[in-house]
Amino acid sequence: GAAFWVGWGAIFSSMEPVPLLTLVVRGLMEYREIRKEGRQFSYKWPMYFLVAASFWNFLGAGIFGFLINLPIINFYEHGTYLTMHHAHTAMFGTYGMLSVALLLFSWRGLVDKAYWKDGILKLSFWGLNGGLFLMAFATLLPIGAMQAWISFKDGLWVARSADFFEKDVVVALGTFRALPDTIIIVLGVLPLAYFLITTYPHLKAAEIKDDESVWERLGIEL
């Protein structure tokens, strides 16, 4: 019956962090390689964004996903700020950082080396990750924990009522949320956008001739 499948679902949800832990180990290995390469490593910050994606994948999808996926917990917390907490760290943290990493990997091969500036990418990296970390642990997690506890004691309808969101501490944390949001936008998104816009005029000229096949360029015979 339903209990059988809920039980199996709980088992697989509990095992989710295990393969994700291997991604963190892989990310740490890549981080060590970056440090060994030093400042001359051309793909330093694209790799850092990839490491960040592994970190958030383990934390957001693995740990926080495990936290809310257990049936006994999910029954009470579903639809609370804990769900939002998991969603932000897993989606923005994992796929957001991965998207930036893939973008910069491609962009690095297109932009003239003389115009590639690591400093602004460093600012964007810490702005995006620092802002997300502050958002997750200083606003979403505390509100979610309070909301889940009230849902457990009094019911979900009480936890999602206007009275809960009008509590002084919830209003204060919601107002504080403006700080990490501002950090993400001002120190994360805008520097990255500025970098892409200012480097766009300095893209390398195409090296493939009009009558030349890409496959021929790669030495592949079709």
C-alpha positions in Angstrom: 0.0 0.0 0.0 0.9 3.6 0.4 3.1 3.0 3.5 5.3 0.7 1.4 6.0 3.3 -1.2 6.4 6.1 1.3 8.9 3.9 3.1 10.9 3.3 0.0 10.7 7.0 -0.9 12.1 7.9 2.5 15.0 5.5 2.0 16.0 6.9 -1.4 15.6 10.4 -0.2 17.9 9.7 2.7 20.5 8.3 0.4 20.5 11.4 -1.8 23.5 13.1 0.0 25.7 10.1 -0.6 26.4 10.6 -4.4 26.4 14.4 -3.9 29.2 14.0 -1.4 31.4 12.6 -4.1 30.7 15.8 -6.1 32.0 17.9 -3.2 35.1 15.7 -3.0 35.6 16.2 -6.8 35.1 19.9 -6.3 37.8 20.0 -3.6 40.1 18.1 -5.8 39.6 20.7 -8.6 40.1 23.5 -6.1 43.5 22.0 -5.1 44.5 21.8 -8.8 43.5 25.4 -9.3 45.7 26.4 -6.3 48.6 24.4 -7.8 48.2 26.2 -11.1 48.5 29.6 -9.5 47.5 32.9 -11.1 48.4 31.8 -14.6 45.6 29.3 -14.8 43.3 30.8 -17.4 40.1 29.1 -16.2 40.6 29.8 -12.5 37.2 31.6 -11.8 35.1 29.5 -14.2 36.5 26.5 -12.1 35.6 28.3 -8.9 32.0 28.7 -10.0 32.0 24.9 -10.8 33.3 24.1 -7.4 30.6 26.4 -5.9 28.0 24.5 -7.9 29.2 21.2 -6.3 29.2 22.8 -2.8 25.6 24.1 -3.2 24.5 20.8 -4.8 25.6 18.9 -1.7 24.3 21.5 0.8 21.1 22.6 -0.9 20.0 19.5 -2.7 21.6 16.9 -0.5 21.5 18.2 3.1 18.5 20.5 3.0 16.7 18.2 0.6 17.2 15.4 3.0 16.0 17.6 5.8 12.6 18.2 4.3 12.1 15.0 2.2 11.6 12.6 5.1 7.8 11.9 5.1 7.3 12.7 8.8 9.0 16.1 8.4 7.5 16.9 4.9 4.0 16.2 6.2 4.3 19.3 8.5 6.8 21.5 6.7 5.5 21.3 3.1 4.8 24.7 1.7 6.8 26.6 4.5 9.9 28.6 4.2 12.0 25.5 4.7 10.8 24.4 1.2 11.9 27.8 -0.1 15.2 27.5 1.7 15.9 24.2 0.0 14.7 25.5 -3.4 16.9 28.6 -3.4 20.1 26.8 -2.3 19.5 23.9 -4.7 18.3 25.8 -7.7 20.1 29.1 -7.6 23.1 27.6 -5.8 23.6 24.6 -8.0 22.2 25.4 -11.4 22.8 29.1 -11.1 26.5 28.7 -10.4 26.8 25.9 -12.9 25.3 28.1 -15.6 27.8 30.9 -14.8 30.6 28.4 -14.8 29.6 27.0 -18.3 29.1 30.6 -19.6 32.6 31.7 -18.4 34.3 28.5 -19.7 32.9 29.3 -23.2 33.6 33.0 -22.9 37.2 32.4 -21.9 37.9 30.8 -25.2 36.2 33.7 -27.1 37.7 36.7 -25.4 41.1 38.1 -26.1 43.4 37.3 -23.2 44.5 40.9 -22.8 41.0 41.9 -21.9 40.2 39.1 -19.5 40.1 40.5 -15.9 39.9 38.1 -13.0 39.3 40.8 -10.4 35.7 41.6 -11.4 34.9 37.9 -11.6 36.2 37.4 -8.1 33.9 40.2 -6.9 30.9 38.6 -8.7 31.8 35.1 -7.3 31.8 36.3 -3.7 28.8 38.6 -4.3 26.7 35.7 -5.6 27.8 33.1 -3.2 28.1 35.3 -0.1 24.6 36.9 -0.7 23.0 33.5 -1.2 24.7 32.1 2.0 23.4 35.1 4.0 20.0 34.8 2.5 19.8 31.1 3.2 21.0 31.1 6.8 20.0 34.5 8.1 16.5 34.7 6.7 15.0 31.6 5.0 16.2 29.0 7.5 15.2 30.8 10.7 11.7 31.6 9.4 11.3 28.1 8.0 12.3 26.5 11.3 9.8 28.6 13.2 7.1 28.0 10.6 7.6 24.2 10.6 7.5 24.1 14.4 4.2 26.0 14.6 2.9 23.8 11.8 3.8 20.7 14.0 2.2 22.2 17.1 -0.8 24.0 15.8 -1.3 23.0 12.2 -0.2 24.2 8.7 -3.1 26.6 8.5 -1.7 28.5 11.5 1.8 28.5 10.2 0.7 30.0 6.9 -1.7 32.5 8.4 -1.3 36.3 8.3 -0.7 36.2 12.1 2.5 34.3 11.6 3.9 36.6 9.0 3.0 39.7 11.0 5.1 38.5 14.0 7.8 41.0 14.8 10.7 38.6 14.3 9.3 37.4 11.0 8.9 41.0 9.8 12.4 41.8 10.9 13.9 38.8 9.2 11.9 39.6 6.1 13.1 43.1 6.1 16.7 42.0 6.6 16.3 39.8 3.4 16.8 43.1 1.5 20.5 43.0 2.4 21.5 39.6 0.9 19.3 40.4 -2.1 21.1 43.6 -2.6 24.5 41.9 -2.3 23.5 39.3 -4.9 22.4 42.0 -7.4 25.0 44.8 -6.8 28.1 42.7 -6.0 27.2 39.6 -8.0 24.9 40.2 -11.0 26.0 43.7 -12.0 29.8 43.0 -12.0 29.2 39.8 -14.1 27.0 41.7 -16.5 29.5 44.5 -16.7 32.3 42.0 -17.4 30.4 40.4 -20.3 29.3 43.7 -21.8 32.8 45.2 -21.7 34.6 42.1 -23.1 32.1 41.5 -25.9 33.8 44.0 -28.2 37.1 42.1 -27.7 36.0 38.7 -29.0 38.6 36.8 -31.0 38.2 36.8 -34.7 36.8 33.5 -36.2 39.6 31.2 -37.2 37.6 29.0 -39.4 37.4 30.0 -43.1 34.1 30.4 -44.9 34.7 27.3 -47.0 36.2 25.2 -44.2 34.3 22.6 -42.3 34.4 22.6 -38.5 35.0 18.8 -38.7 38.0 19.4 -41.1 39.4 21.9 -38.6 39.2 19.3 -35.9 40.8 16.7 -38.2 37.7 14.5 -38.2 36.7 12.7 -41.4 32.9 12.2 -41.9 
